[in-house]
């Protein structure tokens, strides 16, 4: 799960057209970071994306997250939550774990104790 930081504020300050342009720029840059023929990147809506990386373990997922950060537009921050499939859980539970990890990261960045 990926959530763009401060996206709603950007839309409020510069309008939805600016937000749409930024989303297109991000999606274009991230397409070069994902592996062709396997990874699947989709915008869920608003400022949320989901990235499926079949065959990736935790190390591979962290490498992929770093590549996303390396190619993102400089002004864009994002929070990412990762979960690897345990081979048994449902897709719903896997997505829930990734979503929870993303929110933990986002909250941790706001409250740097």
Biopython code that builds the backbone (N, CA, C, O; Angstrom):
import numpy as np
from Bio.PDB.StructureBuilder import StructureBuilder

atoms = [
    (1, "UNK", "N", (0.856, -1.165, 0.000)),
    (1, "UNK", "CA", (0.000, 0.000, 0.000)),
    (1, "UNK", "C", (0.900, 1.225, 0.000)),
    (1, "UNK", "O", (1.889, 1.288, 0.730)),
    (2, "UNK", "N", (0.541, 2.189, -0.826)),
    (2, "UNK", "CA", (1.315, 3.425, -0.928)),
    (2, "UNK", "C", (0.347, 4.596, -0.813)),
    (2, "UNK", "O", (-0.699, 4.622, -1.462)),
    (3, "UNK", "N", (0.711, 5.554, 0.016)),
    (3, "UNK", "CA", (-0.108, 6.746, 0.220)),
    (3, "UNK", "C", (0.789, 7.965, 0.026)),
    (3, "UNK", "O", (1.819, 8.099, 0.688)),
    (4, "UNK", "N", (0.393, 8.847, -0.882)),
    (4, "UNK", "CA", (1.172, 10.061, -1.112)),
    (4, "UNK", "C", (0.987, 11.018, 0.046)),
    (4, "UNK", "O", (-0.136, 11.245, 0.497)),
    (5, "UNK", "N", (2.073, 11.574, 0.526)),
    (5, "UNK", "CA", (2.023, 12.511, 1.646)),
    (5, "UNK", "C", (1.594, 13.893, 1.157)),
    (5, "UNK", "O", (2.052, 14.361, 0.115)),
    (6, "UNK", "N", (0.727, 14.529, 1.908)),
    (6, "UNK", "CA", (0.294, 15.918, 1.690)),
    (6, "UNK", "C", (-0.371, 16.141, 0.331)),
    (6, "UNK", "O", (-0.346, 17.256, -0.190)),
    (7, "UNK", "N", (-0.958, 15.110, -0.241)),
    (7, "UNK", "CA", (-1.583, 15.263, -1.559)),
    (7, "UNK", "C", (-2.839, 16.124, -1.490)),
    (7, "UNK", "O", (-3.087, 16.932, -2.384)),
    (8, "UNK", "N", (-3.627, 15.955, -0.440)),
    (8, "UNK", "CA", (-4.849, 16.756, -0.311)),
    (8, "UNK", "C", (-4.519, 18.237, -0.171)),
    (8, "UNK", "O", (-5.239, 19.088, -0.694)),
    (9, "UNK", "N", (-3.446, 18.543, 0.525)),
    (9, "UNK", "CA", (-3.023, 19.939, 0.661)),
    (9, "UNK", "C", (-2.598, 20.512, -0.686)),
    (9, "UNK", "O", (-2.884, 21.672, -0.982)),
    (10, "UNK", "N", (-1.914, 19.709, -1.508)),
    (10, "UNK", "CA", (-1.515, 20.155, -2.843)),
    (10, "UNK", "C", (-2.749, 20.480, -3.673)),
    (10, "UNK", "O", (-2.802, 21.521, -4.327)),
    (11, "UNK", "N", (-3.744, 19.593, -3.648)),
    (11, "UNK", "CA", (-4.978, 19.848, -4.386)),
    (11, "UNK", "C", (-5.653, 21.123, -3.890)),
    (11, "UNK", "O", (-6.178, 21.900, -4.688)),
    (12, "UNK", "N", (-5.640, 21.341, -2.575)),
    (12, "UNK", "CA", (-6.261, 22.533, -2.005)),
    (12, "UNK", "C", (-5.539, 23.820, -2.403)),
    (12, "UNK", "O", (-6.179, 24.836, -2.671)),
    (13, "UNK", "N", (-4.228, 23.775, -2.441)),
    (13, "UNK", "CA", (-3.435, 24.960, -2.784)),
    (13, "UNK", "C", (-3.395, 25.249, -4.279)),
    (13, "UNK", "O", (-3.510, 26.399, -4.703)),
    (14, "UNK", "N", (-3.228, 24.185, -5.079)),
    (14, "UNK", "CA", (-2.959, 24.389, -6.506)),
    (14, "UNK", "C", (-4.057, 23.877, -7.430)),
    (14, "UNK", "O", (-3.972, 24.054, -8.645)),
    (15, "UNK", "N", (-5.075, 23.252, -6.878)),
    (15, "UNK", "CA", (-6.196, 22.768, -7.676)),
    (15, "UNK", "C", (-6.022, 21.320, -8.116)),
    (15, "UNK", "O", (-4.927, 20.758, -8.084)),
    (16, "UNK", "N", (-7.137, 20.744, -8.526)),
    (16, "UNK", "CA", (-7.171, 19.336, -8.907)),
    (16, "UNK", "C", (-6.389, 19.061, -10.188)),
    (16, "UNK", "O", (-5.862, 17.961, -10.359)),
    (17, "UNK", "N", (-6.305, 20.021, -11.077)),
    (17, "UNK", "CA", (-5.525, 19.798, -12.303)),
    (17, "UNK", "C", (-4.057, 19.592, -11.969)),
    (17, "UNK", "O", (-3.396, 18.745, -12.570)),
    (18, "UNK", "N", (-3.538, 20.364, -11.011)),
    (18, "UNK", "CA", (-2.148, 20.180, -10.579)),
    (18, "UNK", "C", (-1.985, 18.810, -9.936)),
    (18, "UNK", "O", (-0.985, 18.130, -10.169)),
    (19, "UNK", "N", (-2.954, 18.403, -9.133)),
    (19, "UNK", "CA", (-2.904, 17.078, -8.530)),
    (19, "UNK", "C", (-2.934, 15.978, -9.567)),
    (19, "UNK", "O", (-2.211, 14.988, -9.446)),
    (20, "UNK", "N", (-3.767, 16.139, -10.590)),
    (20, "UNK", "CA", (-3.843, 15.146, -11.668)),
    (20, "UNK", "C", (-2.516, 15.046, -12.416)),
    (20, "UNK", "O", (-2.066, 13.948, -12.744)),
    (21, "UNK", "N", (-1.890, 16.193, -12.686)),
    (21, "UNK", "CA", (-0.579, 16.179, -13.370)),
    (21, "UNK", "C", (0.461, 15.459, -12.521)),
    (21, "UNK", "O", (1.268, 14.687, -13.040)),
    (22, "UNK", "N", (0.441, 15.715, -11.215)),
    (22, "UNK", "CA", (1.396, 15.066, -10.327)),
    (22, "UNK", "C", (1.171, 13.552, -10.300)),
    (22, "UNK", "O", (2.131, 12.783, -10.330)),
    (23, "UNK", "N", (-0.083, 13.126, -10.242)),
    (23, "UNK", "CA", (-0.383, 11.695, -10.264)),
    (23, "UNK", "C", (0.139, 11.038, -11.539)),
    (23, "UNK", "O", (0.685, 9.936, -11.496)),
    (24, "UNK", "N", (-0.030, 11.717, -12.668)),
    (24, "UNK", "CA", (0.470, 11.180, -13.931)),
    (24, "UNK", "C", (1.993, 11.093, -13.927)),
    (24, "UNK", "O", (2.567, 10.120, -14.417)),
    (25, "UNK", "N", (2.643, 12.115, -13.370)),
    (25, "UNK", "CA", (4.099, 12.118, -13.296)),
    (25, "UNK", "C", (4.601, 10.979, -12.393)),
    (25, "UNK", "O", (5.557, 10.281, -12.734)),
    (26, "UNK", "N", (3.956, 10.806, -11.259)),
    (26, "UNK", "CA", (4.341, 9.743, -10.338)),
    (26, "UNK", "C", (4.148, 8.377, -10.982)),
    (26, "UNK", "O", (5.047, 7.536, -10.947)),
    (27, "UNK", "N", (2.983, 8.157, -11.564)),
    (27, "UNK", "CA", (2.707, 6.864, -12.190)),
    (27, "UNK", "C", (3.720, 6.576, -13.293)),
    (27, "UNK", "O", (4.187, 5.445, -13.424)),
    (28, "UNK", "N", (4.059, 7.574, -14.075)),
    (28, "UNK", "CA", (5.045, 7.383, -15.139)),
    (28, "UNK", "C", (6.415, 7.040, -14.593)),
    (28, "UNK", "O", (7.093, 6.159, -15.122)),
    (29, "UNK", "N", (6.826, 7.726, -13.540)),
    (29, "UNK", "CA", (8.146, 7.442, -12.975)),
    (29, "UNK", "C", (8.169, 6.074, -12.302)),
    (29, "UNK", "O", (9.168, 5.359, -12.387)),
    (30, "UNK", "N", (7.084, 5.706, -11.639)),
    (30, "UNK", "CA", (7.055, 4.411, -10.956)),
    (30, "UNK", "C", (6.975, 3.248, -11.935)),
    (30, "UNK", "O", (7.420, 2.147, -11.610)),
    (31, "UNK", "N", (6.424, 3.461, -13.116)),
    (31, "UNK", "CA", (6.346, 2.367, -14.091)),
    (31, "UNK", "C", (7.733, 1.877, -14.490)),
    (31, "UNK", "O", (7.906, 0.701, -14.812)),
    (32, "UNK", "N", (8.721, 2.768, -14.472)),
    (32, "UNK", "CA", (10.078, 2.335, -14.820)),
    (32, "UNK", "C", (10.749, 1.608, -13.661)),
    (32, "UNK", "O", (11.741, 0.910, -13.869)),
    (33, "UNK", "N", (10.228, 1.757, -12.442)),
    (33, "UNK", "CA", (10.826, 1.125, -11.265)),
    (33, "UNK", "C", (10.308, -0.293, -11.029)),
    (33, "UNK", "O", (10.997, -1.115, -10.424)),
    (34, "UNK", "N", (9.100, -0.576, -11.504)),
    (34, "UNK", "CA", (8.541, -1.909, -11.274)),
    (34, "UNK", "C", (9.072, -2.883, -12.318)),
    (34, "UNK", "O", (9.483, -2.489, -13.410)),
    (35, "UNK", "N", (9.055, -4.155, -11.959)),
    (35, "UNK", "CA", (9.544, -5.182, -12.877)),
    (35, "UNK", "C", (8.486, -5.471, -13.932)),
    (35, "UNK", "O", (7.321, -5.704, -13.609)),
    (36, "UNK", "N", (8.888, -5.455, -15.161)),
    (36, "UNK", "CA", (7.967, -5.785, -16.243)),
    (36, "UNK", "C", (7.596, -7.254, -16.206)),
    (36, "UNK", "O", (8.403, -8.101, -15.823)),
    (37, "UNK", "N", (6.385, -7.545, -16.600)),
    (37, "UNK", "CA", (5.956, -8.922, -16.699)),
    (37, "UNK", "C", (5.556, -9.574, -15.390)),
    (37, "UNK", "O", (5.404, -10.794, -15.334)),
    (38, "UNK", "N", (5.383, -8.794, -14.338)),
    (38, "UNK", "CA", (4.999, -9.427, -13.087)),
    (38, "UNK", "C", (4.408, -8.465, -12.090)),
    (38, "UNK", "O", (3.340, -8.724, -11.534)),
    (39, "UNK", "N", (5.091, -7.343, -11.849)),
    (39, "UNK", "CA", (4.588, -6.377, -10.884)),
    (39, "UNK", "C", (3.373, -5.659, -11.452)),
    (39, "UNK", "O", (3.262, -5.455, -12.661)),
    (40, "UNK", "N", (2.475, -5.285, -10.571)),
    (40, "UNK", "CA", (1.242, -4.609, -10.983)),
    (40, "UNK", "C", (1.019, -3.413, -10.072)),
    (40, "UNK", "O", (0.828, -3.571, -8.866)),
    (41, "UNK", "N", (1.045, -2.214, -10.650)),
    (41, "UNK", "CA", (0.835, -0.966, -9.930)),
    (41, "UNK", "C", (-0.505, -0.388, -10.335)),
    (41, "UNK", "O", (-0.794, -0.264, -11.525)),
    (42, "UNK", "N", (-1.328, -0.033, -9.356)),
    (42, "UNK", "CA", (-2.649, 0.528, -9.651)),
    (42, "UNK", "C", (-2.959, 1.639, -8.661)),
    (42, "UNK", "O", (-2.609, 1.560, -7.483)),
    (43, "UNK", "N", (-3.615, 2.664, -9.154)),
    (43, "UNK", "CA", (-4.125, 3.717, -8.282)),
    (43, "UNK", "C", (-5.494, 3.281, -7.798)),
    (43, "UNK", "O", (-6.372, 2.945, -8.592)),
    (44, "UNK", "N", (-5.665, 3.290, -6.484)),
    (44, "UNK", "CA", (-6.949, 2.897, -5.907)),
    (44, "UNK", "C", (-7.930, 4.046, -5.927)),
    (44, "UNK", "O", (-9.139, 3.833, -6.013)),
    (45, "UNK", "N", (-7.424, 5.254, -5.850)),
    (45, "UNK", "CA", (-8.245, 6.447, -5.803)),
    (45, "UNK", "C", (-7.554, 7.472, -4.943)),
    (45, "UNK", "O", (-6.742, 7.133, -4.082)),
    (46, "UNK", "N", (-7.874, 8.724, -5.175)),
    (46, "UNK", "CA", (-7.249, 9.780, -4.387)),
    (46, "UNK", "C", (-5.745, 9.681, -4.455)),
    (46, "UNK", "O", (-5.157, 9.741, -5.535)),
    (47, "UNK", "N", (-5.124, 9.530, -3.307)),
    (47, "UNK", "CA", (-3.664, 9.493, -3.235)),
    (47, "UNK", "C", (-3.145, 8.115, -2.850)),
    (47, "UNK", "O", (-2.020, 7.994, -2.364)),
    (48, "UNK", "N", (-3.945, 7.079, -3.059)),
    (48, "UNK", "CA", (-3.550, 5.730, -2.670)),
    (48, "UNK", "C", (-3.293, 4.842, -3.881)),
    (48, "UNK", "O", (-4.041, 4.832, -4.859)),
    (49, "UNK", "N", (-2.195, 4.097, -3.765)),
    (49, "UNK", "CA", (-1.803, 3.144, -4.792)),
    (49, "UNK", "C", (-1.620, 1.783, -4.135)),
    (49, "UNK", "O", (-1.403, 1.679, -2.928)),
    (50, "UNK", "N", (-1.711, 0.749, -4.953)),
    (50, "UNK", "CA", (-1.398, -0.600, -4.506)),
    (50, "UNK", "C", (-0.413, -1.182, -5.507)),
    (50, "UNK", "O", (-0.567, -1.023, -6.718)),
    (51, "UNK", "N", (0.590, -1.851, -4.986)),
    (51, "UNK", "CA", (1.596, -2.496, -5.823)),
    (51, "UNK", "C", (1.691, -3.959, -5.433)),
    (51, "UNK", "O", (1.988, -4.288, -4.285)),
    (52, "UNK", "N", (1.440, -4.823, -6.386)),
    (52, "UNK", "CA", (1.594, -6.258, -6.181)),
    (52, "UNK", "C", (2.898, -6.672, -6.836)),
    (52, "UNK", "O", (3.173, -6.314, -7.981)),
    (53, "UNK", "N", (3.692, -7.426, -6.104)),
    (53, "UNK", "CA", (4.988, -7.871, -6.613)),
    (53, "UNK", "C", (5.114, -9.373, -6.398)),
    (53, "UNK", "O", (5.788, -9.816, -5.467)),
    (54, "UNK", "N", (4.461, -10.164, -7.262)),
    (54, "UNK", "CA", (4.480, -11.618, -7.097)),
    (54, "UNK", "C", (5.914, -12.159, -7.102)),
    (54, "UNK", "O", (6.758, -11.740, -7.894)),
    (55, "UNK", "N", (6.150, -13.085, -6.206)),
    (55, "UNK", "CA", (7.465, -13.705, -6.141)),
    (55, "UNK", "C", (8.486, -12.935, -5.324)),
    (55, "UNK", "O", (9.615, -13.397, -5.161)),
    (56, "UNK", "N", (8.117, -11.778, -4.811)),
    (56, "UNK", "CA", (9.050, -10.992, -4.001)),
    (56, "UNK", "C", (8.970, -11.424, -2.547)),
    (56, "UNK", "O", (7.887, -11.668, -2.015)),
    (57, "UNK", "N", (10.113, -11.513, -1.925)),
    (57, "UNK", "CA", (10.147, -11.712, -0.488)),
    (57, "UNK", "C", (10.322, -10.345, 0.171)),
    (57, "UNK", "O", (10.285, -9.324, -0.515)),
    (58, "UNK", "N", (10.510, -10.313, 1.465)),
    (58, "UNK", "CA", (10.639, -9.048, 2.188)),
    (58, "UNK", "C", (11.811, -8.212, 1.661)),
    (58, "UNK", "O", (11.689, -6.997, 1.505)),
    (59, "UNK", "N", (12.928, -8.855, 1.392)),
    (59, "UNK", "CA", (14.100, -8.134, 0.867)),
    (59, "UNK", "C", (13.792, -7.532, -0.494)),
    (59, "UNK", "O", (14.115, -6.372, -0.750)),
    (60, "UNK", "N", (13.167, -8.316, -1.369)),
    (60, "UNK", "CA", (12.806, -7.813, -2.692)),
    (60, "UNK", "C", (11.829, -6.656, -2.615)),
    (60, "UNK", "O", (11.930, -5.701, -3.385)),
    (61, "UNK", "N", (10.882, -6.735, -1.687)),
    (61, "UNK", "CA", (9.907, -5.655, -1.515)),
    (61, "UNK", "C", (10.597, -4.376, -1.041)),
    (61, "UNK", "O", (10.245, -3.283, -1.485)),
    (62, "UNK", "N", (11.567, -4.504, -0.150)),
    (62, "UNK", "CA", (12.307, -3.314, 0.303)),
    (62, "UNK", "C", (13.132, -2.709, -0.829)),
    (62, "UNK", "O", (13.231, -1.487, -0.933)),
    (63, "UNK", "N", (13.721, -3.542, -1.672)),
    (63, "UNK", "CA", (14.454, -3.029, -2.837)),
    (63, "UNK", "C", (13.509, -2.287, -3.782)),
    (63, "UNK", "O", (13.850, -1.228, -4.309)),
    (64, "UNK", "N", (12.334, -2.847, -3.988)),
    (64, "UNK", "CA", (11.346, -2.209, -4.855)),
    (64, "UNK", "C", (10.913, -0.867, -4.275)),
    (64, "UNK", "O", (10.795, 0.112, -5.011)),
    (65, "UNK", "N", (10.678, -0.808, -2.973)),
    (65, "UNK", "CA", (10.297, 0.455, -2.334)),
    (65, "UNK", "C", (11.400, 1.498, -2.506)),
    (65, "UNK", "O", (11.115, 2.673, -2.737)),
    (66, "UNK", "N", (12.652, 1.074, -2.395)),
    (66, "UNK", "CA", (13.763, 2.013, -2.591)),
    (66, "UNK", "C", (13.780, 2.531, -4.028)),
    (66, "UNK", "O", (14.000, 3.720, -4.258)),
    (67, "UNK", "N", (13.548, 1.643, -4.992)),
    (67, "UNK", "CA", (13.510, 2.089, -6.397)),
    (67, "UNK", "C", (12.387, 3.110, -6.612)),
    (67, "UNK", "O", (12.569, 4.085, -7.340)),
    (68, "UNK", "N", (11.224, 2.887, -5.980)),
    (68, "UNK", "CA", (10.129, 3.861, -6.101)),
    (68, "UNK", "C", (10.571, 5.215, -5.557)),
    (68, "UNK", "O", (10.303, 6.249, -6.168)),
    (69, "UNK", "N", (11.242, 5.212, -4.417)),
    (69, "UNK", "CA", (11.725, 6.457, -3.834)),
    (69, "UNK", "C", (12.782, 7.127, -4.689)),
    (69, "UNK", "O", (12.834, 8.354, -4.769)),
    (70, "UNK", "N", (13.619, 6.335, -5.325)),
    (70, "UNK", "CA", (14.699, 6.886, -6.157)),
    (70, "UNK", "C", (14.181, 7.593, -7.411)),
    (70, "UNK", "O", (14.800, 8.549, -7.879)),
    (71, "UNK", "N", (13.066, 7.136, -7.954)),
    (71, "UNK", "CA", (12.576, 7.704, -9.215)),
    (71, "UNK", "C", (11.414, 8.675, -9.045)),
    (71, "UNK", "O", (10.959, 9.268, -10.023)),
    (72, "UNK", "N", (10.928, 8.845, -7.819)),
    (72, "UNK", "CA", (9.784, 9.736, -7.604)),
    (72, "UNK", "C", (10.197, 11.181, -7.864)),
    (72, "UNK", "O", (11.372, 11.526, -7.737)),
    (73, "UNK", "N", (9.244, 12.015, -8.222)),
    (73, "UNK", "CA", (9.543, 13.445, -8.318)),
    (73, "UNK", "C", (10.051, 13.951, -6.965)),
    (73, "UNK", "O", (9.552, 13.537, -5.918)),
    (74, "UNK", "N", (11.024, 14.830, -6.987)),
    (74, "UNK", "CA", (11.695, 15.275, -5.764)),
    (74, "UNK", "C", (10.746, 15.859, -4.726)),
    (74, "UNK", "O", (10.975, 15.708, -3.525)),
    (75, "UNK", "N", (9.702, 16.511, -5.166)),
    (75, "UNK", "CA", (8.787, 17.177, -4.236)),
    (75, "UNK", "C", (7.759, 16.239, -3.607)),
    (75, "UNK", "O", (6.946, 16.676, -2.792)),
    (76, "UNK", "N", (7.783, 14.966, -3.969)),
    (76, "UNK", "CA", (6.752, 14.035, -3.535)),
    (76, "UNK", "C", (7.286, 13.099, -2.446)),
    (76, "UNK", "O", (8.307, 12.434, -2.619)),
    (77, "UNK", "N", (6.570, 13.068, -1.331)),
    (77, "UNK", "CA", (6.856, 12.082, -0.300)),
    (77, "UNK", "C", (5.756, 11.052, -0.291)),
    (77, "UNK", "O", (4.635, 11.325, -0.720)),
    (78, "UNK", "N", (6.068, 9.874, 0.193)),
    (78, "UNK", "CA", (5.039, 8.852, 0.280)),
    (78, "UNK", "C", (5.319, 7.927, 1.445)),
    (78, "UNK", "O", (6.457, 7.781, 1.893)),
    (79, "UNK", "N", (4.269, 7.314, 1.919)),
    (79, "UNK", "CA", (4.363, 6.298, 2.963)),
    (79, "UNK", "C", (3.999, 4.970, 2.325)),
    (79, "UNK", "O", (3.061, 4.879, 1.533)),
    (80, "UNK", "N", (4.748, 3.956, 2.679)),
    (80, "UNK", "CA", (4.497, 2.644, 2.081)),
    (80, "UNK", "C", (4.407, 1.598, 3.182)),
    (80, "UNK", "O", (5.182, 1.605, 4.138)),
    (81, "UNK", "N", (3.451, 0.711, 3.023)),
    (81, "UNK", "CA", (3.299, -0.405, 3.940)),
    (81, "UNK", "C", (3.416, -1.704, 3.179)),
    (81, "UNK", "O", (2.728, -1.910, 2.180)),
    (82, "UNK", "N", (4.278, -2.574, 3.645)),
    (82, "UNK", "CA", (4.525, -3.835, 2.941)),
    (82, "UNK", "C", (4.065, -5.019, 3.779)),
    (82, "UNK", "O", (4.130, -5.008, 5.008)),
    (83, "UNK", "N", (3.606, -6.022, 3.082)),
    (83, "UNK", "CA", (3.267, -7.296, 3.707)),
    (83, "UNK", "C", (3.586, -8.387, 2.692)),
    (83, "UNK", "O", (3.254, -8.257, 1.514)),
    (84, "UNK", "N", (4.219, -9.445, 3.138)),
    (84, "UNK", "CA", (4.464, -10.580, 2.257)),
    (84, "UNK", "C", (3.474, -11.681, 2.606)),
    (84, "UNK", "O", (3.121, -11.885, 3.767)),
    (85, "UNK", "N", (3.043, -12.372, 1.582)),
    (85, "UNK", "CA", (2.037, -13.422, 1.746)),
    (85, "UNK", "C", (2.641, -14.588, 2.499)),
    (85, "UNK", "O", (3.748, -15.027, 2.188)),
    (86, "UNK", "N", (1.929, -15.086, 3.478)),
    (86, "UNK", "CA", (2.430, -16.199, 4.283)),
    (86, "UNK", "C", (2.108, -17.558, 3.666)),
    (86, "UNK", "O", (2.429, -18.595, 4.246)),
    (87, "UNK", "N", (1.480, -17.555, 2.500)),
    (87, "UNK", "CA", (1.154, -18.795, 1.815)),
    (87, "UNK", "C", (-0.174, -19.389, 2.205)),
    (87, "UNK", "O", (-0.623, -20.374, 1.619)),
    (88, "UNK", "N", (-0.809, -18.783, 3.207)),
    (88, "UNK", "CA", (-2.048, -19.361, 3.714)),
    (88, "UNK", "C", (-3.177, -18.339, 3.844)),
    (88, "UNK", "O", (-4.342, -18.689, 3.654)),
    (89, "UNK", "N", (-2.858, -17.090, 4.162)),
    (89, "UNK", "CA", (-3.888, -16.096, 4.460)),
    (89, "UNK", "C", (-4.663, -15.672, 3.215)),
    (89, "UNK", "O", (-4.230, -15.895, 2.085)),
    (90, "UNK", "N", (-5.799, -15.067, 3.448)),
    (90, "UNK", "CA", (-6.620, -14.574, 2.349)),
    (90, "UNK", "C", (-6.031, -13.275, 1.807)),
    (90, "UNK", "O", (-5.239, -12.608, 2.472)),
    (91, "UNK", "N", (-6.430, -12.937, 0.604)),
    (91, "UNK", "CA", (-5.993, -11.671, 0.003)),
    (91, "UNK", "C", (-6.446, -10.495, 0.867)),
    (91, "UNK", "O", (-5.710, -9.522, 1.030)),
    (92, "UNK", "N", (-7.632, -10.584, 1.410)),
    (92, "UNK", "CA", (-8.154, -9.511, 2.261)),
    (92, "UNK", "C", (-7.250, -9.279, 3.474)),
    (92, "UNK", "O", (-6.958, -8.134, 3.817)),
    (93, "UNK", "N", (-6.814, -10.341, 4.112)),
    (93, "UNK", "CA", (-5.935, -10.195, 5.270)),
    (93, "UNK", "C", (-4.569, -9.647, 4.869)),
    (93, "UNK", "O", (-3.988, -8.838, 5.592)),
    (94, "UNK", "N", (-4.059, -10.081, 3.729)),
    (94, "UNK", "CA", (-2.775, -9.570, 3.244)),
    (94, "UNK", "C", (-2.848, -8.065, 3.005)),
    (94, "UNK", "O", (-1.959, -7.321, 3.418)),
    (95, "UNK", "N", (-3.901, -7.625, 2.345)),
    (95, "UNK", "CA", (-4.084, -6.196, 2.082)),
    (95, "UNK", "C", (-4.271, -5.433, 3.390)),
    (95, "UNK", "O", (-3.745, -4.330, 3.540)),
    (96, "UNK", "N", (-5.005, -5.998, 4.325)),
    (96, "UNK", "CA", (-5.211, -5.349, 5.625)),
    (96, "UNK", "C", (-3.884, -5.157, 6.342)),
    (96, "UNK", "O", (-3.647, -4.098, 6.924)),
    (97, "UNK", "N", (-3.017, -6.158, 6.312)),
    (97, "UNK", "CA", (-1.712, -6.028, 6.960)),
    (97, "UNK", "C", (-0.851, -4.958, 6.294)),
    (97, "UNK", "O", (-0.167, -4.195, 6.975)),
    (98, "UNK", "N", (-0.885, -4.904, 4.970)),
    (98, "UNK", "CA", (-0.123, -3.875, 4.258)),
    (98, "UNK", "C", (-0.665, -2.489, 4.578)),
    (98, "UNK", "O", (0.105, -1.547, 4.765)),
    (99, "UNK", "N", (-1.974, -2.363, 4.643)),
    (99, "UNK", "CA", (-2.607, -1.085, 4.971)),
    (99, "UNK", "C", (-2.227, -0.645, 6.390)),
    (99, "UNK", "O", (-1.908, 0.523, 6.614)),
    (100, "UNK", "N", (-2.262, -1.560, 7.325)),
    (100, "UNK", "CA", (-1.880, -1.238, 8.706)),
    (100, "UNK", "C", (-0.417, -0.813, 8.788)),
    (100, "UNK", "O", (-0.080, 0.116, 9.522)),
    (101, "UNK", "N", (0.445, -1.484, 8.044)),
    (101, "UNK", "CA", (1.869, -1.123, 8.033)),
    (101, "UNK", "C", (2.067, 0.270, 7.448)),
    (101, "UNK", "O", (2.910, 1.030, 7.927)),
    (102, "UNK", "N", (1.299, 0.610, 6.418)),
    (102, "UNK", "CA", (1.406, 1.929, 5.809)),
    (102, "UNK", "C", (0.984, 3.012, 6.801)),
    (102, "UNK", "O", (1.651, 4.040, 6.912)),
    (103, "UNK", "N", (-0.102, 2.795, 7.512)),
    (103, "UNK", "CA", (-0.552, 3.792, 8.482)),
    (103, "UNK", "C", (0.416, 3.915, 9.651)),
    (103, "UNK", "O", (0.611, 5.011, 10.177)),
    (104, "UNK", "N", (1.026, 2.802, 10.066)),
    (104, "UNK", "CA", (2.047, 2.886, 11.118)),
    (104, "UNK", "C", (3.220, 3.744, 10.660)),
    (104, "UNK", "O", (3.734, 4.557, 11.428)),
    (105, "UNK", "N", (3.641, 3.565, 9.419)),
    (105, "UNK", "CA", (4.744, 4.376, 8.902)),
    (105, "UNK", "C", (4.342, 5.843, 8.843)),
    (105, "UNK", "O", (5.108, 6.716, 9.251)),
    (106, "UNK", "N", (3.162, 6.111, 8.344)),
    (106, "UNK", "CA", (2.693, 7.490, 8.227)),
    (106, "UNK", "C", (2.621, 8.155, 9.605)),
    (106, "UNK", "O", (3.063, 9.292, 9.767)),
    (107, "UNK", "N", (2.073, 7.460, 10.581)),
    (107, "UNK", "CA", (1.985, 8.023, 11.933)),
    (107, "UNK", "C", (3.375, 8.203, 12.545)),
    (107, "UNK", "O", (3.621, 9.187, 13.243)),
    (108, "UNK", "N", (4.266, 7.277, 12.295)),
    (108, "UNK", "CA", (5.612, 7.373, 12.809)),
    (108, "UNK", "C", (6.378, 8.552, 12.244)),
    (108, "UNK", "O", (7.225, 9.128, 12.926)),
    (109, "UNK", "N", (6.090, 8.915, 11.009)),
    (109, "UNK", "CA", (6.753, 10.057, 10.381)),
    (109, "UNK", "C", (6.207, 11.366, 10.922)),
    (109, "UNK", "O", (6.919, 12.370, 10.939)),
    (110, "UNK", "N", (4.951, 11.372, 11.364)),
    (110, "UNK", "CA", (4.350, 12.585, 11.929)),
    (110, "UNK", "C", (4.782, 12.810, 13.370)),
    (110, "UNK", "O", (4.851, 13.948, 13.834)),
    (111, "UNK", "N", (5.074, 11.720, 14.078)),
    (111, "UNK", "CA", (5.370, 11.786, 15.497)),
    (111, "UNK", "C", (6.745, 11.174, 15.756)),
    (111, "UNK", "O", (6.837, 10.047, 16.243)),
    (112, "UNK", "N", (7.816, 11.908, 15.435)),
    (112, "UNK", "CA", (9.171, 11.335, 15.514)),
    (112, "UNK", "C", (9.703, 11.265, 16.939)),
    (112, "UNK", "O", (10.553, 12.072, 17.316)),
    (113, "UNK", "N", (9.227, 10.331, 17.724)),
    (113, "UNK", "CA", (9.678, 10.185, 19.119)),
    (113, "UNK", "C", (11.019, 9.534, 19.186)),
    (113, "UNK", "O", (11.553, 9.331, 20.276)),
]
sb = StructureBuilder()
sb.init_structure("model")
sb.init_model(0)
sb.init_chain("A")
sb.init_seg("    ")
for serial, (resi, resn, name, xyz) in enumerate(atoms, 1):
    if name == "N":
        sb.init_residue(resn, " ", resi, " ")
    sb.init_atom(name, np.array(xyz, "f"), 0.0, 1.0, " ", f" {name:<3s}", serial, name[0])
structure = sb.get_structure()
